[in-house]
Amino acid sequence: MSIQIADERAGEFPVIVLRGRLDSTTSSLLDARLGEDASASAATIIDMTGLDYVSSAGLRVLLKAAKQAKARSARLLLCTLHPNVQEVFDISGFSAIFSIYPDRAAAAAAA
């Protein structure tokens, strides 16, 4: 299975919607997409509603994007994590690194 990346908006903030698998094969696609998002937006929301798997390669891409956002005084907010993905974040300690919200509205309100 591959990954689908869609662009949407939540008010003034860009939302990147992920579906499928974020692994060593597909993480470069997300990395390239996040590299395009070096915009002036104060926050970017990544909606993981349809993302059912994330590997260490996917985690590295997200961590890189969070560091880049922080360097430009912006925020990267994650929302709607599938239980399998949430478990990977919890076990790896990434839940403590990222701002994770139950849904897109909560992420937008926090942004």
Summary of the structure (lengths in Angstrom):
residues: 111
radius of gyration: 12.5
end to end distance: 31.6
largest distance: 34.6
contacts: 353
relative contact order: 0.19
helix: 41%
strand: 34%
